[in-house]
Amino acid sequence: MKHFDVIVVGGGHAGTEAAHAAARMGARTALVTLRADGLGVMSCNPAIGGLGKGHLVREIDALDGVMGRAADMAGIQFRLLNRRKGPAVQGPRAQADRKLYRQAIQAMTAAQPNLEVIEGEVAELLGGARVSGVRLADGSEIATRAVILTTGTFLGGLIHIGDQKRPGGRMGDSPSNALSANLRDLGVQLGRLKTGTPPRLDGKTIRWDALEMQPGDDAPEVFSFLNAKPFARQIACGITHTNERTHEIIRENLSRSAMYGGHIEGVGPRYCPSIEDKIVRFADKTSHQVFLEPEGLDDDTVYPNGISTSLPADVQEAYVRSMFGLEEVRILQPGYAIEYDYVDPRSLTQHLQLRAIEGLFLAGQINGTTGYEEAGAQGLVAGLNAARLALGQDLVGFSRTNSYIGVMIDDLTTRGVTEPYRMFTSRAEFRLLLRADNADQRLTGFGVELGCVGEARARVFGEKMEALEAGRGLMNALTLSPKEAAGHGLKLNQDGARRSVFSLLSFPDIELDDLTAIFPELGALSPEIAGQLAKDALYANYVERQERDVAAMKRDESWEIPADFDYSALSGLSNELKLKLSRARPLTLGQAARVDSVTPAALTLILAKLRQRQ
Ligand code: FAD
């Protein structure tokens, strides 16, 4: 019988990241997956990153994971979302060429020492309260010290198109039913969730010349701290809109949708609603934007972002063709919804190990999340901990104060999920500190200590940290009094205090260029280092204040909330939370904290309002 330190089951985004992390840690790792050529497949949207999700990709990259590097190789349109807002909430995103992404992941996997890919279906876990191996559907067995399950939407997967349903892990793949049954036998609590995907369109039948086009950024910001620019040719995507006719067609056929016809029991992602959901939930809106995203440079398939559906194929064709520019469009593959089993993540530790079975780790969609980035980030944590367990080392966790990874795992393992979980910047109370731009400063050193960061990245990181330290030293040494500043046209409080360049950069209206004009020696700093220090400086004061706020909030759990407290007046609170809190009417801040989906960031807003009312 073959023996590995770690076996990863599933070669999706969680499994790939888990297998690479375990292998980088020095564990002999097997990645068992249904199809070796499925490594790097994007089941849904051909895009990586976005708000909150882009932060996760940068964190994965900071720990030397593969997702950011693959996205840079495959990216055909890079956009920094929220560019006009502060760096803390900006989210890097790239539309990817599916084929290039798959090639990048497969090439990195082939080049990774300690990692063997085995094609097969894992049907059963071996061992009892302590996992000892896996049995494949062909009856063969592999022994191990740790197993990581990353089976995505495949456990008990059921595909719905209108009133038709058939078993499937995703379109074209069989589900993983034996393993699902085995987990039930082992007493693991399973629930049902669902997600959906839009129809794919033939780009040759779209009237591109009539459509508004959206290009990427002029200066694309890539994901990996090791890369400076994209590798592939950059393209624009098209924009169209649903209209009243589209909505009418959908409304008339709602009862034929799998979701509204009562065929689906699983709960779907509220933040990625199907077009049916949008028409029902936002009944007053007469139009929704639809991005037409090419799936590759030499691929005519187009992904219409924003219209995922479980309506029958004929209705899909009718509503898609009602949109401008798509009048003659041909559907290559219908949209569909998929229901699948997930494991209640409250049964996991912060290391993503199942409490009930030693050596069994879970990561990705199986834990109730949705999205490649959420999956990849969990895979990385499970991979490095499974390796540490197998190698006899202590397990390590991530905290809400050092990463979005920590925020996500804490949310999942302490609150569980009632719908597919996706990341948002609003979930992080320390978000001014946890920026996408400083993920390496927060995590790469930690990764080097753990042993999951390779030599090449460790060297680049070491050089960058030295340059940052020298730059910060220079910025702290150069100072201006308010009077001197006024002489250069900069307005400061006339309090007589001399301020360093670093502290002056925390003023939103003082730019690095203003200060370089006064102190030409700042021009010697590389633009990358100077720009990073400017971002660090901008947030330095806020971060301190934020840390104090959160510490105070922990003391303030007993604050009473008056019965007439108006949640709808809190502008920073999401509509979802306004509704949930208004319904729940918690009596204290402590009670509010336990209302489903309430984030620490939301509590900070409520507390600020309560303080104002005093
Ligand atoms: P997956 O990427 O699904 O990978 C699972 C892997 O496990 C596969 O390689 C499979 O072959 C393997 N496997 C399964 N069972 C076994 C077994 N028994 N033995 C061996 N190998 C096995 N995300 C969004 O953010 N927004 C969306 O709108 C969205 N829509 C989606 C729509 C659909 C139809 C689907 C299928 C997914 C959608 N997703 C969406 C989710 C996104 O694709 C997943 O979150 C992400 O791929 C999860 O990664 P994962 O690694 O957990 O699982």
Residues whose N, C-alpha, C, O or C-beta is under 5 A from the ligand:
A	BS01	FAD	V9 G10 G11 G12 H13 A14 G15 V32 T33 L34 R35 G38 S43 C44 G120 E121 V122 T150 T151 G152 T153 F154 G169 R170 S176 L179 T195 G196 T197 C272 Y336 I338 A363 G364 Q365 I366 T369 T370 G371 Y372 A375
